[in-house]
Amino acid sequence: MGLILLEALLALVVLVAIVWWTMFSGRKGGEPPPAPPPPDSEPEDTDTKK
């Protein structure tokens, strides 16, 4: 019984380590800011009443 609990605890530790690694081990400055739209593009007209 103790061996099963030890194995379950080890599996939980591995799971937590994988989740931590994927969430918090990224770029030093975080994600880069989104790219600005190209200067020659015009905003879309969403007004349907003309």
mmCIF entry with sequence, helices, sheets and N, C-alpha, C, O atoms, coordinates in Angstrom:
data_MODEL
# 
_entry.id   MODEL 
# 
_entity.id                         1 
_entity.type                       polymer 
_entity.pdbx_number_of_molecules   1 
# 
_entity_poly.entity_id                      1 
_entity_poly.type                           'polypeptide(L)' 
_entity_poly.nstd_linkage                   no 
_entity_poly.nstd_monomer                   no 
_entity_poly.pdbx_seq_one_letter_code       MGLILLEALLALVVLVAIVWWTMFSGRKGGEPPPAPPPPDSEPEDTDTKK 
_entity_poly.pdbx_seq_one_letter_code_can   MGLILLEALLALVVLVAIVWWTMFSGRKGGEPPPAPPPPDSEPEDTDTKK 
_entity_poly.pdbx_strand_id                 A 
# 
loop_
_entity_poly_seq.entity_id 
_entity_poly_seq.num 
_entity_poly_seq.mon_id 
_entity_poly_seq.hetero 
1 1  MET n 
1 2  GLY n 
1 3  LEU n 
1 4  ILE n 
1 5  LEU n 
1 6  LEU n 
1 7  GLU n 
1 8  ALA n 
1 9  LEU n 
1 10 LEU n 
1 11 ALA n 
1 12 LEU n 
1 13 VAL n 
1 14 VAL n 
1 15 LEU n 
1 16 VAL n 
1 17 ALA n 
1 18 ILE n 
1 19 VAL n 
1 20 TRP n 
1 21 TRP n 
1 22 THR n 
1 23 MET n 
1 24 PHE n 
1 25 SER n 
1 26 GLY n 
1 27 ARG n 
1 28 LYS n 
1 29 GLY n 
1 30 GLY n 
1 31 GLU n 
1 32 PRO n 
1 33 PRO n 
1 34 PRO n 
1 35 ALA n 
1 36 PRO n 
1 37 PRO n 
1 38 PRO n 
1 39 PRO n 
1 40 ASP n 
1 41 SER n 
1 42 GLU n 
1 43 PRO n 
1 44 GLU n 
1 45 ASP n 
1 46 THR n 
1 47 ASP n 
1 48 THR n 
1 49 LYS n 
1 50 LYS n 
# 
_struct_asym.id          A 
_struct_asym.entity_id   1 
# 
_struct_conf.conf_type_id            HELX_P 
_struct_conf.id                      HELX_P1 
_struct_conf.pdbx_PDB_helix_id       AA1 
_struct_conf.beg_label_comp_id       GLY 
_struct_conf.beg_label_asym_id       A 
_struct_conf.beg_label_seq_id        2 
_struct_conf.pdbx_beg_PDB_ins_code   ? 
_struct_conf.end_label_comp_id       PHE 
_struct_conf.end_label_asym_id       A 
_struct_conf.end_label_seq_id        24 
_struct_conf.pdbx_end_PDB_ins_code   ? 
_struct_conf.beg_auth_comp_id        GLY 
_struct_conf.beg_auth_asym_id        A 
_struct_conf.beg_auth_seq_id         2 
_struct_conf.end_auth_comp_id        PHE 
_struct_conf.end_auth_asym_id        A 
_struct_conf.end_auth_seq_id         24 
_struct_conf.pdbx_PDB_helix_class    1 
_struct_conf.details                 ? 
_struct_conf.pdbx_PDB_helix_length   23 
# 
_struct_conf_type.id          HELX_P 
_struct_conf_type.criteria    ? 
_struct_conf_type.reference   ? 
# 
loop_
_atom_site.group_PDB 
_atom_site.id 
_atom_site.type_symbol 
_atom_site.label_atom_id 
_atom_site.label_alt_id 
_atom_site.label_comp_id 
_atom_site.label_asym_id 
_atom_site.label_entity_id 
_atom_site.label_seq_id 
_atom_site.pdbx_PDB_ins_code 
_atom_site.Cartn_x 
_atom_site.Cartn_y 
_atom_site.Cartn_z 
_atom_site.occupancy 
_atom_site.B_iso_or_equiv 
_atom_site.pdbx_formal_charge 
_atom_site.auth_seq_id 
_atom_site.auth_comp_id 
_atom_site.auth_asym_id 
_atom_site.auth_atom_id 
_atom_site.pdbx_PDB_model_num 
ATOM 1   N N  . MET A 1 1  ? 0.832   -1.204 0.000   1.00 0.00 ? 1  MET A N  1 
ATOM 2   C CA . MET A 1 1  ? 0.000   0.000  0.000   1.00 0.00 ? 1  MET A CA 1 
ATOM 3   C C  . MET A 1 1  ? 0.869   1.257  0.000   1.00 0.00 ? 1  MET A C  1 
ATOM 4   O O  . MET A 1 1  ? 0.583   2.217  -0.716  1.00 0.00 ? 1  MET A O  1 
ATOM 5   N N  . GLY A 1 2  ? 1.917   1.245  0.796   1.00 0.00 ? 2  GLY A N  1 
ATOM 6   C CA . GLY A 1 2  ? 2.811   2.400  0.860   1.00 0.00 ? 2  GLY A CA 1 
ATOM 7   C C  . GLY A 1 2  ? 3.514   2.651  -0.458  1.00 0.00 ? 2  GLY A C  1 
ATOM 8   O O  . GLY A 1 2  ? 3.754   3.798  -0.834  1.00 0.00 ? 2  GLY A O  1 
ATOM 9   N N  . LEU A 1 3  ? 3.847   1.569  -1.164  1.00 0.00 ? 3  LEU A N  1 
ATOM 10  C CA . LEU A 1 3  ? 4.525   1.707  -2.449  1.00 0.00 ? 3  LEU A CA 1 
ATOM 11  C C  . LEU A 1 3  ? 3.602   2.343  -3.496  1.00 0.00 ? 3  LEU A C  1 
ATOM 12  O O  . LEU A 1 3  ? 4.056   3.123  -4.333  1.00 0.00 ? 3  LEU A O  1 
ATOM 13  N N  . ILE A 1 4  ? 2.334   2.017  -3.448  1.00 0.00 ? 4  ILE A N  1 
ATOM 14  C CA . ILE A 1 4  ? 1.358   2.609  -4.381  1.00 0.00 ? 4  ILE A CA 1 
ATOM 15  C C  . ILE A 1 4  ? 1.207   4.108  -4.112  1.00 0.00 ? 4  ILE A C  1 
ATOM 16  O O  . ILE A 1 4  ? 1.156   4.910  -5.045  1.00 0.00 ? 4  ILE A O  1 
ATOM 17  N N  . LEU A 1 5  ? 1.138   4.475  -2.847  1.00 0.00 ? 5  LEU A N  1 
ATOM 18  C CA . LEU A 1 5  ? 1.034   5.897  -2.506  1.00 0.00 ? 5  LEU A CA 1 
ATOM 19  C C  . LEU A 1 5  ? 2.293   6.661  -2.903  1.00 0.00 ? 5  LEU A C  1 
ATOM 20  O O  . LEU A 1 5  ? 2.211   7.799  -3.366  1.00 0.00 ? 5  LEU A O  1 
ATOM 21  N N  . LEU A 1 6  ? 3.447   6.044  -2.725  1.00 0.00 ? 6  LEU A N  1 
ATOM 22  C CA . LEU A 1 6  ? 4.703   6.677  -3.119  1.00 0.00 ? 6  LEU A CA 1 
ATOM 23  C C  . LEU A 1 6  ? 4.751   6.883  -4.632  1.00 0.00 ? 6  LEU A C  1 
ATOM 24  O O  . LEU A 1 6  ? 5.191   7.932  -5.103  1.00 0.00 ? 6  LEU A O  1 
ATOM 25  N N  . GLU A 1 7  ? 4.305   5.900  -5.379  1.00 0.00 ? 7  GLU A N  1 
ATOM 26  C CA . GLU A 1 7  ? 4.281   6.015  -6.835  1.00 0.00 ? 7  GLU A CA 1 
ATOM 27  C C  . GLU A 1 7  ? 3.295   7.096  -7.284  1.00 0.00 ? 7  GLU A C  1 
ATOM 28  O O  . GLU A 1 7  ? 3.584   7.847  -8.215  1.00 0.00 ? 7  GLU A O  1 
ATOM 29  N N  . ALA A 1 8  ? 2.142   7.178  -6.633  1.00 0.00 ? 8  ALA A N  1 
ATOM 30  C CA . ALA A 1 8  ? 1.156   8.207  -6.968  1.00 0.00 ? 8  ALA A CA 1 
ATOM 31  C C  . ALA A 1 8  ? 1.705   9.600  -6.653  1.00 0.00 ? 8  ALA A C  1 
ATOM 32  O O  . ALA A 1 8  ? 1.487   10.542 -7.414  1.00 0.00 ? 8  ALA A O  1 
ATOM 33  N N  . LEU A 1 9  ? 2.409   9.728  -5.543  1.00 0.00 ? 9  LEU A N  1 
ATOM 34  C CA . LEU A 1 9  ? 3.010   11.008 -5.178  1.00 0.00 ? 9  LEU A CA 1 
ATOM 35  C C  . LEU A 1 9  ? 4.075   11.403 -6.198  1.00 0.00 ? 9  LEU A C  1 
ATOM 36  O O  . LEU A 1 9  ? 4.161   12.567 -6.590  1.00 0.00 ? 9  LEU A O  1 
ATOM 37  N N  . LEU A 1 10 ? 4.876   10.447 -6.622  1.00 0.00 ? 10 LEU A N  1 
ATOM 38  C CA . LEU A 1 10 ? 5.898   10.730 -7.618  1.00 0.00 ? 10 LEU A CA 1 
ATOM 39  C C  . LEU A 1 10 ? 5.266   11.152 -8.950  1.00 0.00 ? 10 LEU A C  1 
ATOM 40  O O  . LEU A 1 10 ? 5.763   12.065 -9.608  1.00 0.00 ? 10 LEU A O  1 
ATOM 41  N N  . ALA A 1 11 ? 4.184   10.497 -9.345  1.00 0.00 ? 11 ALA A N  1 
ATOM 42  C CA . ALA A 1 11 ? 3.493   10.873 -10.572 1.00 0.00 ? 11 ALA A CA 1 
ATOM 43  C C  . ALA A 1 11 ? 2.921   12.285 -10.465 1.00 0.00 ? 11 ALA A C  1 
ATOM 44  O O  . ALA A 1 11 ? 2.957   13.047 -11.431 1.00 0.00 ? 11 ALA A O  1 
ATOM 45  N N  . LEU A 1 12 ? 2.398   12.631 -9.301  1.00 0.00 ? 12 LEU A N  1 
ATOM 46  C CA . LEU A 1 12 ? 1.868   13.976 -9.091  1.00 0.00 ? 12 LEU A CA 1 
ATOM 47  C C  . LEU A 1 12 ? 2.980   15.019 -9.169  1.00 0.00 ? 12 LEU A C  1 
ATOM 48  O O  . LEU A 1 12 ? 2.785   16.086 -9.751  1.00 0.00 ? 12 LEU A O  1 
ATOM 49  N N  . VAL A 1 13 ? 4.119   14.728 -8.598  1.00 0.00 ? 13 VAL A N  1 
ATOM 50  C CA . VAL A 1 13 ? 5.254   15.656 -8.646  1.00 0.00 ? 13 VAL A CA 1 
ATOM 51  C C  . VAL A 1 13 ? 5.715   15.851 -10.087 1.00 0.00 ? 13 VAL A C  1 
ATOM 52  O O  . VAL A 1 13 ? 6.019   16.971 -10.497 1.00 0.00 ? 13 VAL A O  1 
ATOM 53  N N  . VAL A 1 14 ? 5.767   14.770 -10.853 1.00 0.00 ? 14 VAL A N  1 
ATOM 54  C CA . VAL A 1 14 ? 6.168   14.879 -12.256 1.00 0.00 ? 14 VAL A CA 1 
ATOM 55  C C  . VAL A 1 14 ? 5.146   15.712 -13.031 1.00 0.00 ? 14 VAL A C  1 
ATOM 56  O O  . VAL A 1 14 ? 5.529   16.546 -13.853 1.00 0.00 ? 14 VAL A O  1 
ATOM 57  N N  . LEU A 1 15 ? 3.870   15.501 -12.785 1.00 0.00 ? 15 LEU A N  1 
ATOM 58  C CA . LEU A 1 15 ? 2.831   16.278 -13.461 1.00 0.00 ? 15 LEU A CA 1 
ATOM 59  C C  . LEU A 1 15 ? 2.946   17.763 -13.132 1.00 0.00 ? 15 LEU A C  1 
ATOM 60  O O  . LEU A 1 15 ? 2.876   18.604 -14.028 1.00 0.00 ? 15 LEU A O  1 
ATOM 61  N N  . VAL A 1 16 ? 3.119   18.084 -11.869 1.00 0.00 ? 16 VAL A N  1 
ATOM 62  C CA . VAL A 1 16 ? 3.252   19.488 -11.462 1.00 0.00 ? 16 VAL A CA 1 
ATOM 63  C C  . VAL A 1 16 ? 4.505   20.106 -12.089 1.00 0.00 ? 16 VAL A C  1 
ATOM 64  O O  . VAL A 1 16 ? 4.477   21.264 -12.506 1.00 0.00 ? 16 VAL A O  1 
ATOM 65  N N  . ALA A 1 17 ? 5.589   19.357 -12.158 1.00 0.00 ? 17 ALA A N  1 
ATOM 66  C CA . ALA A 1 17 ? 6.819   19.864 -12.766 1.00 0.00 ? 17 ALA A CA 1 
ATOM 67  C C  . ALA A 1 17 ? 6.621   20.151 -14.256 1.00 0.00 ? 17 ALA A C  1 
ATOM 68  O O  . ALA A 1 17 ? 7.112   21.158 -14.764 1.00 0.00 ? 17 ALA A O  1 
ATOM 69  N N  . ILE A 1 18 ? 5.909   19.276 -14.951 1.00 0.00 ? 18 ILE A N  1 
ATOM 70  C CA . ILE A 1 18 ? 5.658   19.489 -16.381 1.00 0.00 ? 18 ILE A CA 1 
ATOM 71  C C  . ILE A 1 18 ? 4.780   20.720 -16.593 1.00 0.00 ? 18 ILE A C  1 
ATOM 72  O O  . ILE A 1 18 ? 5.050   21.523 -17.486 1.00 0.00 ? 18 ILE A O  1 
ATOM 73  N N  . VAL A 1 19 ? 3.742   20.877 -15.789 1.00 0.00 ? 19 VAL A N  1 
ATOM 74  C CA . VAL A 1 19 ? 2.860   22.039 -15.913 1.00 0.00 ? 19 VAL A CA 1 
ATOM 75  C C  . VAL A 1 19 ? 3.620   23.321 -15.604 1.00 0.00 ? 19 VAL A C  1 
ATOM 76  O O  . VAL A 1 19 ? 3.475   24.315 -16.316 1.00 0.00 ? 19 VAL A O  1 
ATOM 77  N N  . TRP A 1 20 ? 4.428   23.307 -14.550 1.00 0.00 ? 20 TRP A N  1 
ATOM 78  C CA . TRP A 1 20 ? 5.215   24.496 -14.203 1.00 0.00 ? 20 TRP A CA 1 
ATOM 79  C C  . TRP A 1 20 ? 6.171   24.844 -15.334 1.00 0.00 ? 20 TRP A C  1 
ATOM 80  O O  . TRP A 1 20 ? 6.312   26.014 -15.692 1.00 0.00 ? 20 TRP A O  1 
ATOM 81  N N  . TRP A 1 21 ? 6.825   23.844 -15.893 1.00 0.00 ? 21 TRP A N  1 
ATOM 82  C CA . TRP A 1 21 ? 7.800   24.078 -16.952 1.00 0.00 ? 21 TRP A CA 1 
ATOM 83  C C  . TRP A 1 21 ? 7.133   24.699 -18.175 1.00 0.00 ? 21 TRP A C  1 
ATOM 84  O O  . TRP A 1 21 ? 7.680   25.624 -18.775 1.00 0.00 ? 21 TRP A O  1 
ATOM 85  N N  . THR A 1 22 ? 5.970   24.204 -18.545 1.00 0.00 ? 22 THR A N  1 
ATOM 86  C CA . THR A 1 22 ? 5.317   24.731 -19.737 1.00 0.00 ? 22 THR A CA 1 
ATOM 87  C C  . THR A 1 22 ? 4.719   26.112 -19.504 1.00 0.00 ? 22 THR A C  1 
ATOM 88  O O  . THR A 1 22 ? 4.611   26.893 -20.450 1.00 0.00 ? 22 THR A O  1 
ATOM 89  N N  . MET A 1 23 ? 4.330   26.435 -18.285 1.00 0.00 ? 23 MET A N  1 
ATOM 90  C CA . MET A 1 23 ? 3.712   27.735 -18.027 1.00 0.00 ? 23 MET A CA 1 
ATOM 91  C C  . MET A 1 23 ? 4.727   28.841 -17.752 1.00 0.00 ? 23 MET A C  1 
ATOM 92  O O  . MET A 1 23 ? 4.546   29.971 -18.207 1.00 0.00 ? 23 MET A O  1 
ATOM 93  N N  . PHE A 1 24 ? 5.775   28.537 -17.024 1.00 0.00 ? 24 PHE A N  1 
ATOM 94  C CA . PHE A 1 24 ? 6.641   29.600 -16.512 1.00 0.00 ? 24 PHE A CA 1 
ATOM 95  C C  . PHE A 1 24 ? 8.050   29.583 -17.066 1.00 0.00 ? 24 PHE A C  1 
ATOM 96  O O  . PHE A 1 24 ? 8.845   30.448 -16.700 1.00 0.00 ? 24 PHE A O  1 
ATOM 97  N N  . SER A 1 25 ? 8.397   28.660 -17.916 1.00 0.00 ? 25 SER A N  1 
ATOM 98  C CA . SER A 1 25 ? 9.748   28.638 -18.469 1.00 0.00 ? 25 SER A CA 1 
ATOM 99  C C  . SER A 1 25 ? 9.689   29.087 -19.919 1.00 0.00 ? 25 SER A C  1 
ATOM 100 O O  . SER A 1 25 ? 9.807   28.277 -20.837 1.00 0.00 ? 25 SER A O  1 
ATOM 101 N N  . GLY A 1 26 ? 9.506   30.379 -20.113 1.00 0.00 ? 26 GLY A N  1 
ATOM 102 C CA . GLY A 1 26 ? 9.394   30.920 -21.465 1.00 0.00 ? 26 GLY A CA 1 
ATOM 103 C C  . GLY A 1 26 ? 10.477  31.931 -21.727 1.00 0.00 ? 26 GLY A C  1 
ATOM 104 O O  . GLY A 1 26 ? 11.587  31.832 -21.203 1.00 0.00 ? 26 GLY A O  1 
ATOM 105 N N  . ARG A 1 27 ? 10.145  32.894 -22.536 1.00 0.00 ? 27 ARG A N  1 
ATOM 106 C CA . ARG A 1 27 ? 11.089  33.960 -22.828 1.00 0.00 ? 27 ARG A CA 1 
ATOM 107 C C  . ARG A 1 27 ? 11.315  34.812 -21.592 1.00 0.00 ? 27 ARG A C  1 
ATOM 108 O O  . ARG A 1 27 ? 10.449  34.919 -20.724 1.00 0.00 ? 27 ARG A O  1 
ATOM 109 N N  . LYS A 1 28 ? 12.495  35.418 -21.526 1.00 0.00 ? 28 LYS A N  1 
ATOM 110 C CA . LYS A 1 28 ? 12.821  36.263 -20.365 1.00 0.00 ? 28 LYS A CA 1 
ATOM 111 C C  . LYS A 1 28 ? 11.898  37.476 -20.282 1.00 0.00 ? 28 LYS A C  1 
ATOM 112 O O  . LYS A 1 28 ? 11.490  37.864 -19.187 1.00 0.00 ? 28 LYS A O  1 
ATOM 113 N N  . GLY A 1 29 ? 11.564  38.079 -21.419 1.00 0.00 ? 29 GLY A N  1 
ATOM 114 C CA . GLY A 1 29 ? 10.727  39.275 -21.425 1.00 0.00 ? 29 GLY A CA 1 
ATOM 115 C C  . GLY A 1 29 ? 9.264   38.978 -21.688 1.00 0.00 ? 29 GLY A C  1 
ATOM 116 O O  . GLY A 1 29 ? 8.478   39.904 -21.889 1.00 0.00 ? 29 GLY A O  1 
ATOM 117 N N  . GLY A 1 30 ? 8.884   37.735 -21.692 1.00 0.00 ? 30 GLY A N  1 
ATOM 118 C CA . GLY A 1 30 ? 7.505   37.388 -21.994 1.00 0.00 ? 30 GLY A CA 1 
ATOM 119 C C  . GLY A 1 30 ? 7.274   37.315 -23.490 1.00 0.00 ? 30 GLY A C  1 
ATOM 120 O O  . GLY A 1 30 ? 8.224   37.219 -24.267 1.00 0.00 ? 30 GLY A O  1 
ATOM 121 N N  . GLU A 1 31 ? 6.040   37.359 -23.886 1.00 0.00 ? 31 GLU A N  1 
ATOM 122 C CA . GLU A 1 31 ? 5.694   37.294 -25.303 1.00 0.00 ? 31 GLU A CA 1 
ATOM 123 C C  . GLU A 1 31 ? 5.975   38.645 -25.958 1.00 0.00 ? 31 GLU A C  1 
ATOM 124 O O  . GLU A 1 31 ? 5.814   39.685 -25.319 1.00 0.00 ? 31 GLU A O  1 
ATOM 125 N N  . PRO A 1 32 ? 6.398   38.640 -27.232 1.00 0.00 ? 32 PRO A N  1 
ATOM 126 C CA . PRO A 1 32 ? 6.623   39.909 -27.919 1.00 0.00 ? 32 PRO A CA 1 
ATOM 127 C C  . PRO A 1 32 ? 5.293   40.611 -28.185 1.00 0.00 ? 32 PRO A C  1 
ATOM 128 O O  . PRO A 1 32 ? 4.258   39.953 -28.293 1.00 0.00 ? 32 PRO A O  1 
ATOM 129 N N  . PRO A 1 33 ? 5.312   41.938 -28.291 1.00 0.00 ? 33 PRO A N  1 
ATOM 130 C CA . PRO A 1 33 ? 4.068   42.661 -28.571 1.00 0.00 ? 33 PRO A CA 1 
ATOM 131 C C  . PRO A 1 33 ? 3.565   42.317 -29.973 1.00 0.00 ? 33 PRO A C  1 
ATOM 132 O O  . PRO A 1 33 ? 4.360   41.948 -30.837 1.00 0.00 ? 33 PRO A O  1 
ATOM 133 N N  . PRO A 1 34 ? 2.257   42.433 -30.209 1.00 0.00 ? 34 PRO A N  1 
ATOM 134 C CA . PRO A 1 34 ? 1.739   42.125 -31.548 1.00 0.00 ? 34 PRO A CA 1 
ATOM 135 C C  . PRO A 1 34 ? 2.274   43.113 -32.578 1.00 0.00 ? 34 PRO A C  1 
ATOM 136 O O  . PRO A 1 34 ? 2.535   44.276 -32.270 1.00 0.00 ? 34 PRO A O  1 
ATOM 137 N N  . ALA A 1 35 ? 2.431   42.633 -33.789 1.00 0.00 ? 35 ALA A N  1 
ATOM 138 C CA . ALA A 1 35 ? 2.952   43.473 -34.867 1.00 0.00 ? 35 ALA A CA 1 
ATOM 139 C C  . ALA A 1 35 ? 1.904   44.516 -35.254 1.00 0.00 ? 35 ALA A C  1 
ATOM 140 O O  . ALA A 1 35 ? 0.713   44.210 -35.301 1.00 0.00 ? 35 ALA A O  1 
ATOM 141 N N  . PRO A 1 36 ? 2.340   45.741 -35.529 1.00 0.00 ? 36 PRO A N  1 
ATOM 142 C CA . PRO A 1 36 ? 1.376   46.759 -35.965 1.00 0.00 ? 36 PRO A CA 1 
ATOM 143 C C  . PRO A 1 36 ? 0.872   46.425 -37.365 1.00 0.00 ? 36 PRO A C  1 
ATOM 144 O O  . PRO A 1 36 ? 1.563   45.741 -38.119 1.00 0.00 ? 36 PRO A O  1 
ATOM 145 N N  . PRO A 1 37 ? -0.320  46.896 -37.723 1.00 0.00 ? 37 PRO A N  1 
ATOM 146 C CA . PRO A 1 37 ? -0.835  46.627 -39.072 1.00 0.00 ? 37 PRO A CA 1 
ATOM 147 C C  . PRO A 1 37 ? 0.015   47.353 -40.115 1.00 0.00 ? 37 PRO A C  1 
ATOM 148 O O  . PRO A 1 37 ? 0.623   48.379 -39.814 1.00 0.00 ? 37 PRO A O  1 
ATOM 149 N N  . PRO A 1 38 ? 0.058   46.833 -41.320 1.00 0.00 ? 38 PRO A N  1 
ATOM 150 C CA . PRO A 1 38 ? 0.832   47.513 -42.372 1.00 0.00 ? 38 PRO A CA 1 
ATOM 151 C C  . PRO A 1 38 ? 0.294   48.926 -42.610 1.00 0.00 ? 38 PRO A C  1 
ATOM 152 O O  . PRO A 1 38 ? -0.911  49.145 -42.484 1.00 0.00 ? 38 PRO A O  1 
ATOM 153 N N  . PRO A 1 39 ? 1.153   49.886 -42.950 1.00 0.00 ? 39 PRO A N  1 
ATOM 154 C CA . PRO A 1 39 ? 0.696   51.280 -43.098 1.00 0.00 ? 39 PRO A CA 1 
ATOM 155 C C  . PRO A 1 39 ? -0.256  51.489 -44.268 1.00 0.00 ? 39 PRO A C  1 
ATOM 156 O O  . PRO A 1 39 ? -1.040  52.438 -44.235 1.00 0.00 ? 39 PRO A O  1 
ATOM 157 N N  . ASP A 1 40 ? -0.227  50.646 -45.306 1.00 0.00 ? 40 ASP A N  1 
ATOM 158 C CA . ASP A 1 40 ? -1.086  50.874 -46.459 1.00 0.00 ? 40 ASP A CA 1 
ATOM 159 C C  . ASP A 1 40 ? -2.473  50.257 -46.313 1.00 0.00 ? 40 ASP A C  1 
ATOM 160 O O  . ASP A 1 40 ? -3.307  50.409 -47.205 1.00 0.00 ? 40 ASP A O  1 
ATOM 161 N N  . SER A 1 41 ? -2.737  49.565 -45.206 1.00 0.00 ? 41 SER A N  1 
ATOM 162 C CA . SER A 1 41 ? -4.059  48.952 -45.033 1.00 0.00 ? 41 SER A CA 1 
ATOM 163 C C  . SER A 1 41 ? -5.049  49.977 -44.490 1.00 0.00 ? 41 SER A C  1 
ATOM 164 O O  . SER A 1 41 ? -4.702  50.821 -43.664 1.00 0.00 ? 41 SER A O  1 
ATOM 165 N N  . GLU A 1 42 ? -6.289  49.887 -44.972 1.00 0.00 ? 42 GLU A N  1 
ATOM 166 C CA . GLU A 1 42 ? -7.335  50.790 -44.511 1.00 0.00 ? 42 GLU A CA 1 
ATOM 167 C C  . GLU A 1 42 ? -8.232  50.040 -43.542 1.00 0.00 ? 42 GLU A C  1 
ATOM 168 O O  . GLU A 1 42 ? -8.447  48.840 -43.711 1.00 0.00 ? 42 GLU A O  1 
ATOM 169 N N  . PRO A 1 43 ? -8.755  50.710 -42.540 1.00 0.00 ? 43 PRO A N  1 
ATOM 170 C CA . PRO A 1 43 ? -9.666  50.019 -41.609 1.00 0.00 ? 43 PRO A CA 1 
ATOM 171 C C  . PRO A 1 43 ? -10.932 49.584 -42.324 1.00 0.00 ? 43 PRO A C  1 
ATOM 172 O O  . PRO A 1 43 ? -11.423 50.290 -43.205 1.00 0.00 ? 43 PRO A O  1 
ATOM 173 N N  . GLU A 1 44 ? -11.458 48.440 -41.956 1.00 0.00 ? 44 GLU A N  1 
ATOM 174 C CA . GLU A 1 44 ? -12.675 47.941 -42.596 1.00 0.00 ? 44 GLU A CA 1 
ATOM 175 C C  . GLU A 1 44 ? -13.874 48.758 -42.137 1.00 0.00 ? 44 GLU A C  1 
ATOM 176 O O  . GLU A 1 44 ? -13.953 49.174 -40.982 1.00 0.00 ? 44 GLU A O  1 
ATOM 177 N N  . ASP A 1 45 ? -14.792 48.978 -43.045 1.00 0.00 ? 45 ASP A N  1 
ATOM 178 C CA . ASP A 1 45 ? -16.014 49.711 -42.730 1.00 0.00 ? 45 ASP A CA 1 
ATOM 179 C C  . ASP A 1 45 ? -17.035 48.720 -42.173 1.00 0.00 ? 45 ASP A C  1 
ATOM 180 O O  . ASP A 1 45 ? -17.523 47.850 -42.895 1.00 0.00 ? 45 ASP A O  1 
ATOM 181 N N  . THR A 1 46 ? -17.352 48.857 -40.891 1.00 0.00 ? 46 THR A N  1 
ATOM 182 C CA . THR A 1 46 ? -18.307 47.939 -40.262 1.00 0.00 ? 46 THR A CA 1 
ATOM 183 C C  . THR A 1 46 ? -19.708 48.526 -40.197 1.00 0.00 ? 46 THR A C  1 
ATOM 184 O O  . THR A 1 46 ? -20.641 47.875 -39.727 1.00 0.00 ? 46 THR A O  1 
ATOM 185 N N  . ASP A 1 47 ? -19.851 49.748 -40.666 1.00 0.00 ? 47 ASP A N  1 
ATOM 186 C CA . ASP A 1 47 ? -21.151 50.394 -40.642 1.00 0.00 ? 47 ASP A CA 1 
ATOM 187 C C  . ASP A 1 47 ? -22.001 49.857 -41.799 1.00 0.00 ? 47 ASP A C  1 
ATOM 188 O O  . ASP A 1 47 ? -21.635 50.033 -42.960 1.00 0.00 ? 47 ASP A O  1 
ATOM 189 N N  . THR A 1 48 ? -23.127 49.208 -41.499 1.00 0.00 ? 48 THR A N  1 
ATOM 190 C CA . THR A 1 48 ? -23.960 48.644 -42.543 1.00 0.00 ? 48 THR A CA 1 
ATOM 191 C C  . THR A 1 48 ? -25.024 49.627 -43.034 1.00 0.00 ? 48 THR A C  1 
ATOM 192 O O  . THR A 1 48 ? -25.624 49.421 -44.088 1.00 0.00 ? 48 THR A O  1 
ATOM 193 N N  . LYS A 1 49 ? -25.257 50.695 -42.268 1.00 0.00 ? 49 LYS A N  1 
ATOM 194 C CA . LYS A 1 49 ? -26.237 51.714 -42.686 1.00 0.00 ? 49 LYS A CA 1 
ATOM 195 C C  . LYS A 1 49 ? -25.532 52.742 -43.571 1.00 0.00 ? 49 LYS A C  1 
ATOM 196 O O  . LYS A 1 49 ? -24.571 53.380 -43.142 1.00 0.00 ? 49 LYS A O  1 
ATOM 197 N N  . LYS A 1 50 ? -26.012 52.901 -44.803 1.00 0.00 ? 50 LYS A N  1 
ATOM 198 C CA . LYS A 1 50 ? -25.385 53.886 -45.699 1.00 0.00 ? 50 LYS A CA 1 
ATOM 199 C C  . LYS A 1 50 ? -26.419 54.781 -46.324 1.00 0.00 ? 50 LYS A C  1 
ATOM 200 O O  . LYS A 1 50 ? -26.076 55.669 -47.105 1.00 0.00 ? 50 LYS A O  1 
# 
